Amino acid sequence: MSNNSAHSVLEHYWGYTLFRPMQEEIINSVLNGNDTIGLLPTGGGKSLTFQVPALMMNGLTVVITPLISLMKDQVDHLKEKGIRAACVHVGITRSESDYIYESCLQGRIKLLYISPERLKNPRFLAWMSRCDLSLFVVDEAHCISQWGYDFRPSYLEIKILREKFPSVPFLALTASATPQVVDDIADKLELRKENRFSLSFNRNNISFLVRHCEIKTEMLLKILKSTKGSCIVYCRSRQKTKEISQILEANGISSTFYHAGLEINDKANRQQQWQDGTIRVMVATTAFGMGIDKPDVRLVVHIDPPSTLEEYYQEAGRAGRDGLDSIAVLLAGKDDKRTFSRRLADAFPPKDFIKKVYEEICRYLSVSMGEGVETVYEFKPEEMCVKYKLPINPVYGAIGILSRAGYFEFAEEMNTRSQIMMTCHRHELYSIDFSEHDENILTSILRHYSGIFADYEYIDEGFLARECSTDTEDIYQTLLRLKRKHVLSYIPHSSSPYLRFTANRVETKRVELSPEIYDDRKAMMEHRLGAMKNFIFDASSCRVAGMLQYFGENFIGRCGKCDYCRSIRPVKAFDCKEFEIKLDYFFNLIAPAKWLEINSLKPYYNQHFEEVCRHIRLMVEKGVLLSDGINISKKKKS
């Protein structure tokens, strides 16, 4: 396939005429059937490196990603562009997944997004063997490495694809990985003579600043009032996002807040207002950002410090994607040093506590001993913690460890939009006895969602309620009635987190937490927390240089834009003539005996002392000065 074809796909679907740096090289490698690793920083456009070739190749591209919210966002965006895409995750029903699989077999879907846990399912693997596969994409590929900051054991299942489909090439993508992690990705995926493409982590249009302050909200207001443009403010807690947004609004700064606990319509509306520029500041948890493509963010502020440089780099990197000058500010308070120790304790609570959490989850969900595998439950950890009087943060840490150990899969952000699809043929509608009320609503649905006879479509109950002069509850009940009559399939929207058991329940004493899952990961997190802590509190060198060295880049010099570099005045070049003029001053000041010790000049010319010595030797050779090797004197005029 020629480069022109890739450019025509890019322009047709995305409206761009040029690729970003390194995108085209990765696409060409994929189209040539090579195993490929792409290391592109946040905002580098990783998605296009597989979406474009997927549309150019004949078969199905399977994308493995750990983030359900991200896969749903990408599928929604692709569908809006007329690209046939789907995702299979823990939040959909068996019948929905069967429909998607059949659509893939019929060639009606070009990109299928799945979670790595899906690869444990023999039925899914058997189905894949019937597909015409063109490419496997491993997104967030650092998750496969135990040296990565977000290691997930489920990613190790991906290697089964190499065993079962040896001729299908792999594309592994990540935005933040050290050289050790990149090597580990290649090893774990068994890549064959892979091509590696990477861009520098240096975002030279972003000024990375750390501001130490007593009251962070006061500093935030000061920063926002002295800057212009769209802004993201990151917090660690949902409650804080709301509180800070209210403070900003009270001070005349348009703002809203965003976190995983909001209803899906609230999320969509707030995100749209921010993207349109109606609202300047989005105060959010890290739930906000993945899949958000707003190039003109001028400022990213972290109220709370991230746990790792990888996290910080990704979040701060959402500023200035258009290449224009932008600022990333991290606010540091006196209590933040203790925060890092607390995070380590929360993320890795004692092993006995983790086993207790496993037992309490099974008890809370009424999972019997020896049962549970592949069962899915709505599960809100906060409610369980209230019932059993457990501390919430260590419980979340325990859930993460148990998930990595393979006991269950927990999906916290499971907001799903309502969907419908007609299950009867169009001509059958005339033989069904509808009430006038139900017929009016069904007519409105058919008028506005014409594609529902072929596929599931997202609907908005609020829109239908306005169209039919009723309320959303009435629309909801009507759709349930039509579903019971087998007229249509209706999947109401949901915002509940899910937990899926990937293994049967075992006795608590048999819960195994291997060194790779617990001890090694704890030591690695301690190392990463230390690197983040040094970035914030060590002001002895260029912050960007330190961050790039962490990612394995040899960065020489200073960035010139971080707060450390801004605090250092530029070094003035050594001026020979100016030095000669000042010599009389030095002789009178520190050498009244007319002999001047050369080393006495060092405090005055510390950064240019070698040049001073060289010029003194030159003046001695010219006969302007006398020297005994240690001292100098002016030559007397004859």
Secondary structure by P-SEA (a helix, b strand, c coil): ccaaaaaaaaaacccccccccaaaaaaaaaaaccccccccccccccccccaaaaaaccbbbbbbbccaaaaaaaaaaaaaaccccccccccccaaaaaaaaaaaaaccccbbbbcccccccaaaaaaaaacccccccccccccccccccccccccccccccccccccbbbbbbbccccaaaaaaaaaaaccccbbbbbcccccccbbbbbbbbccaaaaaaaaaaaccccbbbbbccaaaaaaaaaaaaaaccccccccccccaaaaaaaaaaaaaccccccccccccccccccccccbbbbccccccaaaaaaaaacccccccbbbbbbbbcccccaaaaaaaaaacccaaaaaaaaaaaaaaacccccccccccccccaaaaaaaaccccaaaaaaaaaaaaaccccccccccccbbbbbcccccccccccccaaaaaaaaaaaacccccccbbbbbbaaaaaaaacccaaaaaaaaaaaaaaccbbbbccccbbbbbbcccccccccccccccccaaaaaaaaaaaaaaaaacccccccaaaaaaaaaccccccccccccccccccccccccaaaaaaaaaaaaaacccccccccccccccccccaaaaaaaaaaaaaacccccccccccccccc
